[in-house]
Amino acid sequence: MKLQPYVLAGVIAISALPYQVFAEGPLSANIAFTSDYIWRGTSQTDNGIAIQGGLDYAHESGFYLGVWGSNVDFNDNANVEIDLYGGYSNELSNGLSYDVGVIHYDYPGQGSSDFNEIYLGIGYSFISAKVSYDPEHENTYWEAGADFELPEGFGLGLHIGYNDPDSGSEVTDWKIGVSKSYAGLDFELAYTDTDINNNNLADGRGIFTISKSF
C-alpha cells in the first residue's frame, strides 16, 4: 500500500518537533503506526497499515482545538483523512468529567464524503460514555468504555459501540485491548469485531499499534 507524501510529511514534521515544545505548555502531539486503521469496527485502510499523527492545543480553561490525520483506502479518490475538532472539557469536584465538542471529518479528493459530528462524553473513574451525532445524515453513534490498570504496568481497555442511523443497518462493534508503555513508546494489542456479516472490512481481527505522545 502506497502512503501519500503529505501524510508522511505531516507525521515526520510532528515527530521532529523538539520535546521542549510540548513538555510544559498547552500543546501536545501524537504519532502512531498501526496494522489497520479501525473506526467503529470497520477498516478504513482496506485491511492495510496506517501512519497517523495529531496536534492538540488545550487551554487551562478547558477549551481545546486539534487536528488529526491518517491515510485511508476506500477504493475511491480519498487517500487521507483529516479531522478538525474543538470543544470544552472539565472535571467536576465529585470526580465526574464531561466533554462536549464538534468534529469535522475531511477527505481531500472525495469531498462528498466529508461530514460533521457533535459529541458529548462523560466519565467517572475508569468508565466513560459518549454519544456522537451527524445532523446532516441523522446518524447517532453510542459508545461506552472502561480502562483498568493491570500488574506490571499493563492496561486493559474495553469498548462497545452502537451505530444507529436514521436509514440503513444498525451496527454494534466491540474491542478489547491490552496496552503497555516501554522505552518511551506505547504498545497496544487489541481485538475488534462487529455484528456485520459478509463484509471482510468489518470482520473480527487483531490490531497492533505503536504510538508516542509528546
C-alpha positions in Angstrom: 0.0 0.0 0.0 1.3 3.4 -1.0 1.2 6.1 1.6 0.6 9.6 0.4 3.6 12.0 0.7 1.6 14.6 2.7 0.6 12.0 5.3 4.3 11.0 5.7 5.4 14.6 5.7 2.9 15.6 8.4 3.9 12.7 10.7 7.6 13.4 10.2 7.1 17.1 11.0 5.3 16.3 14.2 8.0 13.8 15.3 10.8 16.2 14.5 9.4 18.9 16.8 11.6 19.2 20.0 10.1 17.7 23.1 10.5 21.0 24.9 7.8 22.5 22.7 5.2 20.2 24.4 6.8 19.4 27.8 5.4 22.4 29.7 2.7 24.1 27.7 -0.7 23.9 26.1 0.5 22.0 23.0 0.7 18.2 22.7 1.2 15.8 19.8 1.0 12.2 19.0 2.2 9.8 16.2 1.2 6.2 15.6 1.8 3.2 13.4 -1.0 0.6 13.3 -1.5 -2.6 11.4 -5.1 -1.5 10.5 -7.0 1.8 10.9 -10.2 0.6 12.5 -13.0 3.2 13.0 -16.2 2.0 14.8 -15.3 -1.6 14.0 -14.6 -1.2 10.2 -11.3 -0.9 8.4 -10.6 2.5 6.9 -7.5 1.3 5.1 -8.8 -1.8 3.2 -7.3 -4.0 5.8 -3.9 -2.3 5.4 -1.5 -0.4 7.7 -1.8 3.2 8.7 0.5 6.0 9.8 -1.2 8.6 11.9 -0.5 11.8 13.7 -2.2 14.7 15.6 -1.6 18.0 17.2 -3.7 19.4 20.1 -4.0 22.8 21.9 -5.6 22.7 25.3 -6.3 25.9 27.2 -6.3 25.9 31.0 -9.9 26.9 31.0 -10.9 23.6 29.4 -11.3 24.7 25.8 -9.3 22.8 23.2 -8.6 22.5 19.5 -7.0 19.8 17.5 -6.1 18.2 14.1 -5.5 14.6 13.4 -4.7 12.7 10.2 -4.3 9.2 8.8 -4.0 7.5 5.4 -7.2 5.8 4.3 -8.2 3.5 1.4 -11.9 3.3 0.3 -11.1 2.4 -3.3 -12.1 5.9 -4.4 -10.2 9.3 -4.7 -9.7 9.7 -1.0 -6.3 8.8 0.3 -6.2 10.7 3.5 -8.5 11.6 6.4 -8.0 14.9 8.2 -10.1 15.5 11.4 -10.5 19.0 12.8 -12.1 19.3 16.2 -12.7 21.7 19.1 -14.6 21.6 22.3 -14.7 22.1 26.0 -13.9 19.6 28.8 -13.9 19.8 32.5 -13.7 17.7 35.7 -16.2 18.4 38.5 -15.3 18.2 42.2 -17.1 14.8 42.5 -14.8 13.2 40.0 -17.2 13.3 37.2 -15.9 14.7 33.9 -17.5 15.8 30.7 -16.5 16.7 27.2 -18.6 18.5 24.5 -17.5 19.5 21.1 -17.7 19.2 17.3 -15.5 17.4 14.8 -15.2 17.7 11.0 -14.1 14.7 9.0 -12.4 15.8 5.8 -11.4 13.6 2.9 -9.4 15.6 0.3 -10.1 14.4 -3.2 -13.5 13.0 -2.2 -15.3 16.0 -0.8 -18.7 14.3 -1.0 -17.6 12.0 1.9 -17.0 14.9 4.3 -19.2 15.1 7.3 -19.6 16.7 10.8 -20.5 15.4 14.2 -21.3 17.0 17.5 -20.5 14.9 20.6 -21.0 14.7 24.3 -18.9 12.5 26.6 -18.9 11.8 30.3 -16.5 9.9 32.5 -16.2 8.8 36.1 -13.2 6.9 37.5 -12.3 4.1 35.0 -15.6 4.2 32.9 -16.7 6.5 30.2 -19.6 7.0 27.7 -20.1 9.2 24.7 -22.7 10.0 22.1 -21.9 11.4 18.6 -24.5 12.8 16.2 -24.2 13.6 12.5 -27.1 16.1 11.9 -26.8 16.0 8.1 -27.3 12.3 7.8 -29.2 11.9 11.1 -26.8 9.3 12.3 -26.1 8.6 16.0 -23.3 6.6 17.5 -23.4 5.5 21.1 -20.3 4.1 22.9 -19.0 3.1 26.3 -15.6 2.1 27.6 -13.7 1.1 30.6 -9.9 1.2 31.4 -8.3 -0.9 34.0 -4.8 -0.9 35.5 -3.1 -4.4 35.5 0.0 -5.6 37.3 3.5 -4.8 35.8 2.3 -1.6 34.2 -0.1 -3.2 31.8 -3.6 -1.8 31.0 -6.8 -3.3 29.8 -9.2 -1.3 27.7 -12.8 -2.4 26.8 -15.1 -0.7 24.3 -18.6 -1.2 22.9 -20.3 0.9 20.3 -23.7 1.0 18.6 -24.3 2.9 15.4 -28.0 3.9 15.0 -28.6 5.6 11.5 -31.9 7.2 10.5 -31.8 4.9 7.5 -29.7 1.8 6.9 -28.5 -1.0 9.1 -27.7 -0.7 12.8 -24.2 -1.9 13.7 -22.7 -3.0 17.0 -18.9 -3.1 17.4 -16.7 -4.0 20.3 -13.0 -4.0 21.2 -10.7 -5.4 23.8 -7.1 -4.3 24.1 -4.0 -4.7 26.3 -1.5 -1.9 26.5 1.9 -1.3 27.8 4.4 1.6 27.8 8.1 0.8 27.3 11.1 2.8 26.3 9.0 6.0 25.8 6.6 4.2 23.4 3.1 3.0 23.9 2.2 -0.5 22.6 -1.3 -2.0 22.2 -2.5 -5.4 21.1 -6.3 -5.4 20.5 -9.1 -7.5 19.0 -12.1 -5.9 17.4 -15.3 -7.2 15.8 -18.8 -6.2 14.7 -22.1 -7.9 14.1 -21.8 -7.2 10.3 -21.9 -10.3 8.1 -20.4 -10.8 4.7 -18.0 -7.8 4.9 -14.4 -8.5 5.3 -13.7 -4.9 6.3 -15.7 -5.4 9.5 -14.7 -9.0 10.4 -13.0 -9.7 13.7 -9.3 -9.1 13.7 -6.2 -8.4 15.8 -4.6 -5.0 15.6 -1.1 -4.0 16.8 -0.3 -0.3 17.4 2.8 1.6 18.4 2.4 5.2 19.4 4.1 8.0 21.1 2.8 11.2 22.7 4.8 14.4 23.2 
